[in-house]
């Protein structure tokens, strides 16, 4: 029966992380594998009240079909918030509400990519983007990242020899590494792209999860006509609502709307109404402050435990926001082999392999700190450190 499936879907692997989460479902396993927000921080009571108000004020309307662009009041809220917080100016016509930012990636790929088209992606890069673009059989041109952001010289080399349609990146608290592009790095990328037709896809699900208080500029303020910005409420309100958005120019939005209509007509209208009702009756910034305080403490706890338990030959990033950090084993040591040892000791993580498009048996791994309390982090990192020592003996 396999011959009835399309070539494009047959070429795309399953989500490696989803497969790992099946292994880590055992409650005795301490899991640093998922990219899950902390469920204790979901604003349950406030969402219950918002839902009731939606039923009371717009019950029949909220259960009806709606327009493809998304609930106008929610889009206006986002227009105002971006202007206030980041100085990014656009209108409600330039924002499309999506089923999470993951759908945004799919719509952009659908609108822009033909088979064989070149795409620049971070190395290591976000698995969800790799999977979304792989469906459309694009050609990946990985550019390494470092503590400053994208390797500018490597980027320029790709631009000299290829005509990439898209450059995809997560400049703030990158998934999987946790690093953020510096202001200088962002300027260097914008300058390198200025004479090209390459479009920057700036995925920003973690931008509000900022431990340092330093907000770095968006590409939308640098090269607005050459950039698309993705956002999401999954990391700040609730991931199960699947409410994200795309901000793009008029000409791009025209094509994205066609792609959206062909995919699902519109994102769930009822949930959009609930999200908006929650936002206008609660202090969203105060809610974000609580998330940032918790994640900042958990990140600091993980780094302290790493310094205590990991072999000194293991490197790691020190994020100032987000949900992840990235560890690097000595050269030649496979993180897949480490995973096999660690899972026997009841601790899970994501080996680095799925975050690369052309490398296997890598010596890197991703650790999530957002959904594990500080005491459990210490126990889990101690177990992982012991597994590392066994592997390195």
N, C-alpha and C positions, 0 to 999 in steps of 0.2 A: 504493500500500500504506500510505501515511502515515495514512489515516483509520482504521486498526485500532488505533492507539496511543491510550492514555488521554490526556485533556487535561492531567492533572497532570504526566506525564512530558514531554509536548511543550512545556510552559511552562518547563522547567528547562534552563538552558544547560549545556554541557560545562564541566568545570573549566578555567578559563582558564590556571591554573598548569600543569596537565598538558599543555596544548597548547604552552605556552612551553617546557617541558622537552624536548619533541620537537625544537624548534629548537635548543636548547642542548646536544643530545646530542653534537655535534661535539666531539671531544677538544681541539681547538684553541681552543674557546670557554671563557673563564673565566666560570663561572656563579655568580652570587649570587641565582639565581632560586628554587632549591629550598628546602624547609624540612627539609633532611636532617640528621640527627645525623652526627657525625664517625665514619666506619666504623673508623678506627684505634683508637677507644676501646671498641669492642664487646668484652666479656669472653669471647673465643672459647674459650680453653683451659678456663676455669671452666665454661662452658656445656657443653662436651664432656664434662667429668667429671660434671656434674649429670645429663646425659642418660644416661650409662652407669649411674649409680646408680639412676635411675628404672627402667631395664630390669632391673637386678639385683634390686631390692627390690619392684617392683610392675609387672613387665612386662605380664602378661596384663590386670591391672586397668586399667592406664593406657591401654590401647588400646580400652577398652570405652566405651559410652555413659555419660553421667554426668547429674547433676542440673542443672537450669536455673540455679540460683543461683550455681554455681561451686564449685570445690574448697574444702572447709571450712577446711583448714589454711592455704590462701593467704588466704582472707577473714579468718581469725583473725590472721594476720601483719599484715594491713593495719589491722585494728582496733587492735592493740597499737601499731603504728607511729604512727598518727594521734594516739593518746592521748599517747604519749611526746613526739613532736616538736611537736605543735600544740595539745594539750589538747582535741582534738575527741573526744567520747565517743559511741559508738554500739555496736551489737552486730552479730554476723555476719548477723542477719536483715535488717539495714539496708544490706547491700552486695551488689551484683549484678556479677559478672564479665562483661565485654562484649568483643566483637571490636573492640578499640580504643575510644577515647572517641568516635570518629565514630559508631559504632553506638549509643552512649549518646544522642547527639543525635537520631538517627533514632527510637529507642524513646521518648524524651520527646516528640518531635513527634507520633508515632503515638498516644501515650496522652493528649495534651492538646489538640491543635490540630484544630479544624474549619476548613473553608474560610471565609476572611474574618476569622478571629480575629486580634486585634492582638498583635504581638510587639515588644518594645523590643530594639534591637540597637545595639551601639557603632558609631560612624562616625568612622574606618573600622573595619570589623569583620572577623571571621574568615570567609573564603570558604567553608570547609566547613560552617559553621553556616548561612550564607545559603543554600547549596545544599540542605542537609538540610531546612530549614524551608520552602523554596520548593516542595518536592515536595507539601507539604500545603496549599499555596496560602494561606499566612498573609499578613497585611498588616504590612509592616515599618514601624516607627516609629523611625528612626535618631536617636540622641542623640550629639552630638559628644563626643569625648574631648579632654582637654588634659593638661598635664604632671601634674596632680593626679589625674586619672581622669575619670569621667563628669561632664559639665556638669550640676550639680545643678539649676540653675534650668530648664534645658531639660527635664530629667527630670520636674520638677514640672509643667511645662506639658503634657507628654504625659499625665500622670496626672490632670490636671484635666479633660481632654476625652475620654479614651479609657479603656477597661477592659482593659488588656493582660493576657493570661494569663501570659506569660513575660517576664522580662528576662534576656537572655543576655549574658554578658561573660566576658572573660579578664583578671581583675584583676592577675595576676602576669606581668609581662614580655609584655604583650599582643601577639598576632599580629593585625595586622602591625606595629604601631608600636614595640613594645618598652617602652612606658611601663608603670608600675605604679601602681595606685590608692594614694593615701596613706591612712593610718589615718583621718584626718579625713574624707576623701572617702567611705570605706567606711561610716563612721558616718552621714554625711549620706544616703547611699543607703538604709541600713537604716531610718533615721527616716522618709524619704519614703515607703517602702513599708509601714511598720508599720500604717497604717490602710487598706490595700488587700488584695486577694486575689492580687496579682501574685506569682508564684513566681520567685525568683532562680535561674538556672542558672549556677553558678560553674564554669567550665571551667579546670582547673588542670594542664595538662600540663608546664608549665615551672617550677613552684614550687620544685623542688629545685635548679634551675640558677641559684643565687643568688650573685652576685659580692660583694655587700656584707656578707652575713652577717645582714642584717636580715630577719626573717620577719614579714610583715604579717598581721594576723588574717584568718581566713576568715569568710565570712558564716555558716558553720555554727556559729560561736561567738557570733554576734550575733543572728541570727534563724533558729535551727535548724529551726523548724517551717515556715518559709517559704522554705527554700533546698534546693537539690540540688547536690551536689558531684561533679564528674567528675575522674577521674585516669587515669594511663596509665604503663606501663613503656616506652613507645616511645622516649622521649627519654633514658632512663637505662639501659636494658638493651639492647633490640633492637626496632626498629619492625616487623620482619617477623613477630614472634610475635603481634602484634595483640592484646595483653592490656591491657585498660583496665577501668574499673569505674565504677559509679554508687553514691553514698551518698544515701539518701533515707529519709523517714519510712515507717512501716508502711503507711499508706493508699496512698501513692504507689507503694511497692514492690510492692504487690499487683497494681496495674495494669501496672507495668513487667514483671513476671514473665509475665503473659499475653502482652504484646507480644513479649517475648523468645522464648517458646515458639512463637509463631506465625512468628517470623522464622527461627530456626535451631536450636531445641531447647536448645542450650547451646554455649558457647564451647569450643574444642578442649581436651579434658581432658588429653591428653598434654603439651601445651605448658604448661598450668597447673602440672602436676606438675614439669616441668623448671624453670620459674621459681621455684617454691617451694623446690625442692632447691638451686638456686643461692643463693637468699636466706639459707637457714639454714646454709649451709656457707661463706659468704664475707662479707667486711666490706663491706656495701653502701654505707655512709656513706663509706668510704675510696674506693670506686669513684666515687661522686658527686663527691668532692673533686677527683679527677683530671679529671673532665669540666669542673667549674667552673673549675679552674685554666687548662685549655686554652682554653675558650670566653672566659674573661675576658681572656686575652692576645690572642686573635683579635679580640675586640670592640675592645680598646684599639688594636690595630694598624689596624683599619679606621677608627677615629675619627682617628688620627694622619694616615693617608693622605688622608682627606676634608679635613682642615684644610690639607693641603699642596696638593692637586690640584683640589678643587672650587672653582668661582667663589664669591666671598664672599656672593653673593646667594642661595645655596642653603642652606636650613636643614636641620637634622637632629636626631634625638633622641639621647640618651646613656644607653642602657639600663644598669641595674645587675644584669642577669641575662638569661636566655633565649637566643634565637638570632637576633634580628632588630633592625634599626634602620630608621628611616623618614626619608626625605629629602623636602624640599619645594622645588620649583622656584619661580622668580618667578611671580607671578600671570599667567595667560593663556598659560603655556608648557605644552604637552601632554607628559606623560611617555610617551605612546604614540609620539609623534614622536621623542622621545629614544631609545626602544627601537629604532626602525627604524635610527637612526644608529649606536647602540651595537653592535648585533648585527653590523653590517658591520665594526666594529673588534674583533670577537671578544670581546665582554663582554655578559652577559645579566643582567637583573634582572626584577622583576615590576612593571609599571606599576600605579598606584593604582586604576584603574577597577574591577576585580572586587571590591574591598573596600568598595565603596559600593553601596547598593541603588537609588539614584535620581540618580546623577551619571555623566557621561561626559566624556572629554577632561580628566581631572583633572591637576593639576600635582604629583602625589605619586608616590612609588615605594618599594617594599620591598627591602631588601638583607639577605641572609642571610650571616652570618659564621662559622657553625659548622663547615662542611665544606670550607673553603678555608684552606690554610696561610698564615702571615703574609707570606711573600715573594710568593705568588701574589695575596694581597689587595692588596698595594701595586701590583703590575703592573695588576691589574684596575681598581682605583680610579683609577689614572692614565689608563687608556684611557677610563673613563667620564667623568672630568673633562674630557678633551679633547673628547669627544662633546658634553658640556654646553656647552663654550665655542663649538663650531661652531653649536649650536642657538641660542645667545644672541647671536651676532654680528649 
